[in-house]
Amino acid sequence: IATFRYVPPDLRGADKKREEYLNTLNTEVLARIQSGGKMYPSNAIVGGKFAIRACVVNFRTTVEDILGLPGLVVATGKEIDEEMRRKG
């Protein structure tokens, strides 16, 4: 089991407004990954922060599946972050 979240480089550091944005961003990242059907991570709340949770229990899971998740999260996170910033 691993919990993590997508954080754009310019949003590192603690501040209430950033945390709210990151919680919203990661909620949407998780929803899009799940709806994409390739992978199905879940979520967890850790210290009040929304996190993506990978828990590998399926015996059909491959090393490629596991290694593919971080790249999928980053690509999806970048896409959603750009969309959210454009909307303001």
Backbone bond lengths (Angstrom), bond angles and torsions (degrees), N, CA, C in turn:
res aa  C-N    CA-C-N  psi(-1)  N-CA   C-N-CA  omega(-1)  CA-C   N-CA-C  phi
1 I - - - 1.458 - - 1.526 107.75 -
2 A 1.319 115.46 132.95 1.469 120.91 176.70 1.520 108.66 -138.75
3 T 1.309 116.37 136.22 1.459 120.77 174.67 1.521 108.26 -116.14
4 F 1.317 115.42 141.08 1.457 121.84 -177.31 1.517 108.03 -161.98
5 R 1.320 116.48 173.72 1.455 119.63 174.63 1.511 110.26 -151.10
6 Y 1.315 114.83 159.75 1.452 120.63 177.88 1.532 107.71 -84.95
7 V 1.326 115.83 126.86 1.463 121.85 177.80 1.523 107.84 -131.23
8 P 1.346 117.67 112.47 1.461 119.25 176.00 1.528 109.62 -57.98
9 P 1.335 117.53 143.66 1.471 120.54 -176.30 1.526 114.60 -52.91
10 D 1.330 117.57 -36.01 1.463 119.88 -177.53 1.531 113.45 -80.17
11 L 1.324 117.34 -0.67 1.468 120.17 -179.68 1.524 113.22 -112.98
12 R 1.300 116.75 18.63 1.466 119.59 177.61 1.522 108.90 -75.25
13 G 1.310 115.75 145.37 1.462 120.24 -179.01 1.519 109.45 114.18
14 A 1.301 115.87 150.83 1.461 121.12 -175.51 1.515 111.75 -90.68
15 D 1.302 114.55 132.73 1.454 122.62 176.15 1.531 105.27 -171.49
16 K 1.318 116.63 138.64 1.468 120.86 -171.36 1.529 112.68 -57.55
17 K 1.317 117.32 -43.02 1.465 120.26 -178.88 1.540 110.80 -64.94
18 R 1.327 116.77 -40.86 1.473 120.67 177.59 1.520 110.68 -63.42
19 E 1.324 116.31 -43.26 1.462 119.90 -179.31 1.524 111.35 -61.86
20 E 1.317 117.35 -40.68 1.460 120.75 177.54 1.523 110.35 -62.57
21 Y 1.348 116.06 -43.86 1.462 120.81 178.60 1.527 110.07 -62.34
22 L 1.326 117.40 -46.14 1.462 121.12 -178.40 1.523 111.64 -65.13
23 N 1.319 117.65 -36.63 1.460 120.29 176.20 1.529 110.68 -62.99
24 T 1.318 116.89 -44.37 1.463 121.48 177.84 1.524 110.90 -64.71
25 L 1.318 116.43 -45.82 1.460 121.90 179.52 1.526 110.85 -58.32
26 N 1.315 117.73 -49.34 1.459 120.80 -177.00 1.525 112.92 -71.13
27 T 1.315 117.37 -28.90 1.463 121.08 173.64 1.522 109.32 -61.21
28 E 1.329 115.65 -44.88 1.464 120.68 179.87 1.529 111.48 -70.72
29 V 1.318 118.04 -37.93 1.468 120.84 176.59 1.532 109.16 -57.67
30 L 1.317 116.64 -48.71 1.454 121.04 -179.72 1.532 110.99 -60.85
31 A 1.318 116.86 -45.74 1.474 120.68 -178.52 1.528 111.04 -60.37
32 R 1.321 117.33 -42.73 1.470 119.93 -179.27 1.519 111.93 -69.08
33 I 1.308 116.70 -39.33 1.470 118.75 178.59 1.524 109.80 -64.90
34 Q 1.316 116.87 -43.89 1.460 119.89 179.21 1.528 111.36 -63.14
35 S 1.331 116.99 -43.36 1.462 119.84 -178.43 1.528 112.27 -70.94
36 G 1.340 116.80 -21.03 1.451 120.84 177.30 1.517 112.86 -69.68
37 G 1.326 117.01 -22.72 1.445 121.62 174.68 1.522 116.57 81.06
38 K 1.333 118.72 -5.47 1.465 120.34 179.45 1.521 111.91 -76.03
39 M 1.318 115.15 -42.49 1.463 121.74 -177.55 1.518 107.76 -139.44
40 Y 1.313 115.69 158.20 1.460 119.13 -178.29 1.525 111.22 -137.28
41 P 1.348 116.44 70.13 1.468 117.68 172.88 1.524 108.98 -71.32
42 S 1.297 116.32 164.91 1.462 120.90 177.02 1.525 107.58 -113.63
43 N 1.321 116.40 -160.48 1.460 119.17 -179.98 1.520 111.32 -132.17
44 A 1.300 114.20 165.90 1.460 122.02 174.84 1.526 107.11 -149.49
45 I 1.293 116.29 155.45 1.459 121.73 172.65 1.528 105.34 -108.66
46 V 1.311 115.33 118.73 1.467 121.08 -178.01 1.525 107.64 -122.11
47 G 1.315 116.95 114.28 1.458 120.53 -179.24 1.518 112.84 59.46
48 G 1.332 116.28 34.23 1.463 120.79 -179.75 1.523 114.00 80.08
49 K 1.318 117.17 4.39 1.468 121.68 -178.81 1.519 110.02 -108.59
50 F 1.333 116.04 133.34 1.456 121.02 176.80 1.521 108.49 -71.49
51 A 1.323 116.54 128.76 1.462 121.33 -179.52 1.523 110.02 -129.25
52 I 1.304 114.92 152.59 1.449 121.92 172.92 1.527 106.15 -86.92
53 R 1.316 115.90 138.82 1.466 120.61 -174.14 1.524 109.73 -123.02
54 A 1.304 115.74 120.02 1.461 120.91 174.94 1.521 107.98 -103.45
55 C 1.309 115.51 122.67 1.457 121.44 178.96 1.525 106.65 -132.56
56 V 1.303 115.93 106.23 1.458 120.57 -175.04 1.528 109.35 -88.78
57 V 1.329 115.29 113.08 1.455 120.15 179.66 1.531 112.27 -129.27
58 N 1.310 117.65 -13.57 1.453 120.69 -178.26 1.521 110.16 -81.64
59 F 1.298 117.44 126.72 1.460 120.46 -177.94 1.527 112.47 -67.35
60 R 1.324 117.75 -13.15 1.464 120.83 177.61 1.534 112.69 -86.91
61 T 1.306 117.76 -4.34 1.456 121.49 179.31 1.523 109.17 -64.46
62 T 1.335 115.65 133.38 1.464 120.58 -179.17 1.530 109.88 -106.69
63 V 1.303 115.20 166.44 1.469 120.39 175.00 1.527 109.13 -60.09
64 E 1.329 116.59 -38.25 1.467 120.41 179.03 1.533 111.41 -61.43
65 D 1.331 116.54 -38.19 1.464 120.42 176.87 1.526 110.31 -60.35
66 I 1.311 115.75 -47.84 1.464 120.82 -177.50 1.524 110.75 -65.38
67 L 1.317 116.63 -45.11 1.466 120.33 -179.47 1.527 112.20 -69.56
68 G 1.312 117.49 -21.69 1.461 121.09 -179.65 1.515 114.36 -79.51
69 L 1.319 117.37 -23.28 1.467 120.26 -176.07 1.526 113.76 -61.80
70 P 1.323 120.59 -48.16 1.476 118.57 -179.51 1.531 113.00 -57.77
71 G 1.313 117.80 -42.84 1.461 120.55 179.02 1.515 112.35 -63.67
72 L 1.327 116.33 -39.43 1.456 121.01 177.65 1.524 110.89 -65.03
73 V 1.324 116.93 -41.35 1.470 120.98 178.69 1.526 110.21 -64.09
74 V 1.320 117.47 -44.94 1.473 120.70 -179.28 1.529 110.75 -64.11
75 A 1.319 117.61 -47.39 1.473 120.49 -179.22 1.526 110.92 -62.20
76 T 1.316 116.50 -44.47 1.462 120.99 179.38 1.521 110.55 -66.86
77 G 1.328 116.89 -42.02 1.465 121.23 179.24 1.514 112.05 -61.51
78 K 1.330 117.76 -44.01 1.469 121.26 178.57 1.517 110.69 -60.98
79 E 1.313 115.83 -44.70 1.465 120.89 -178.93 1.532 111.15 -61.30
80 I 1.313 116.39 -47.85 1.466 120.57 -178.08 1.525 110.87 -68.67
81 D 1.314 117.49 -40.70 1.470 121.56 178.53 1.530 109.82 -58.20
82 E 1.327 116.94 -45.10 1.473 120.34 179.04 1.522 110.70 -62.10
83 E 1.338 117.22 -43.14 1.459 121.17 178.02 1.525 111.39 -61.74
84 M 1.320 117.11 -45.66 1.461 120.70 -177.57 1.520 110.99 -65.34
85 R 1.327 117.81 -39.57 1.468 120.78 -179.26 1.532 110.74 -69.21
86 R 1.326 116.71 -35.89 1.480 119.24 178.23 1.524 110.81 -64.30
87 K 1.323 116.19 -38.80 1.466 120.83 -179.53 1.518 111.24 -71.26
88 G 1.330 115.25 -23.05 1.459 120.63 177.19 1.460 113.46 81.34
